[in-house]
Amino acid sequence: MPIGYVTLKGITHDEAKAELGIAIMDSHYRSRGYGSDALFLVTDYAFNKLRLSALGLTVFPENIRAIKSYEKAGFQTVSILKRAWTMPGGEKEDMMLMELRKKTGR
């Protein structure tokens, strides 16, 4: 049974970018490094197999655990998208836009 998921969507080969989505849905498996491992594997695949140059993602600003994991993987905050997400009750929530660029060697 899966404990979560990781996706690459909106892949644009002409711009060499994609959007990353990841979640550990089963709370029993959170804070055990599975998300960090999955982040490492999917970023390696995106940059080295798919030859992408940048990955983006959005996260709720209060999701500190996820933000720390993304920063550990090298993602940086690009901007705050004000009122970008509509909750089931109609409330609007901010989202943080983060990006990881492939390191280029010299």
C-alpha positions in Angstrom: 0.0 0.0 0.0 1.5 3.4 -0.9 2.4 5.8 1.8 2.2 8.9 -0.4 3.1 10.1 -3.9 5.6 12.2 -5.9 4.8 13.6 -9.3 6.4 15.7 -12.1 3.7 17.4 -14.1 3.5 20.2 -16.6 6.8 19.1 -18.1 7.9 21.6 -20.8 10.9 20.3 -22.7 11.3 23.6 -24.6 11.7 25.5 -21.3 13.2 22.4 -19.5 10.9 22.9 -16.5 8.3 20.9 -14.5 6.2 21.2 -11.4 6.9 18.9 -8.6 4.3 17.5 -6.2 5.0 15.3 -3.2 3.1 14.2 -0.1 3.5 11.5 2.6 -0.2 10.8 3.1 0.2 8.2 5.9 1.1 10.2 9.0 2.8 7.1 10.5 5.6 7.5 7.9 6.2 11.3 8.3 9.4 12.6 9.8 11.3 9.4 8.9 13.1 10.7 5.8 11.0 9.1 3.2 9.9 12.5 1.7 13.5 13.7 1.6 14.6 10.4 -0.1 11.8 10.8 -2.6 12.8 14.4 -3.2 16.4 13.4 -3.9 15.4 10.6 -6.3 12.8 12.7 -8.3 15.1 15.7 -8.6 18.0 13.5 -9.8 15.6 11.9 -12.3 14.3 15.3 -13.5 17.8 16.8 -14.0 19.8 13.9 -15.1 17.3 11.7 -17.1 14.8 14.2 -18.3 17.4 16.9 -18.7 15.3 19.6 -17.1 16.9 22.7 -15.7 14.3 23.8 -13.1 11.6 22.4 -10.9 8.9 24.5 -9.2 6.4 23.7 -6.4 3.9 25.4 -4.2 3.4 24.9 -0.5 1.3 26.5 2.2 3.5 28.9 4.1 2.5 27.3 7.5 3.7 23.9 6.3 7.1 24.4 8.0 8.1 20.7 8.0 7.7 20.6 4.2 9.4 23.9 3.6 12.4 22.8 5.6 12.6 19.6 3.6 12.4 21.5 0.3 15.1 24.0 1.5 17.3 21.0 2.5 16.9 19.7 -1.1 18.0 23.2 -2.4 14.7 24.8 -3.2 14.5 28.5 -2.7 11.4 30.7 -2.2 10.6 32.7 -5.3 7.4 34.5 -4.1 4.2 34.3 -2.1 1.1 33.9 -4.2 -1.5 35.9 -2.4 -4.9 34.2 -2.0 -4.0 31.6 -4.6 -5.7 28.6 -3.1 -9.4 28.3 -2.5 -10.3 26.1 0.5 -13.4 23.9 0.5 -15.3 26.5 2.5 -14.4 29.2 0.0 -11.6 30.8 2.1 -8.6 32.0 0.1 -5.1 30.9 1.3 -1.7 32.1 0.3 0.8 29.7 -1.3 4.6 29.9 -1.4 6.2 29.3 -4.7 9.6 27.6 -4.5 12.1 26.7 -7.2 15.1 24.5 -7.6 17.5 25.1 -10.5 20.0 22.5 -11.8 23.5 23.2 -10.7 25.7 23.8 -13.7 29.4 22.8 -13.5 32.2 24.9 -14.8 
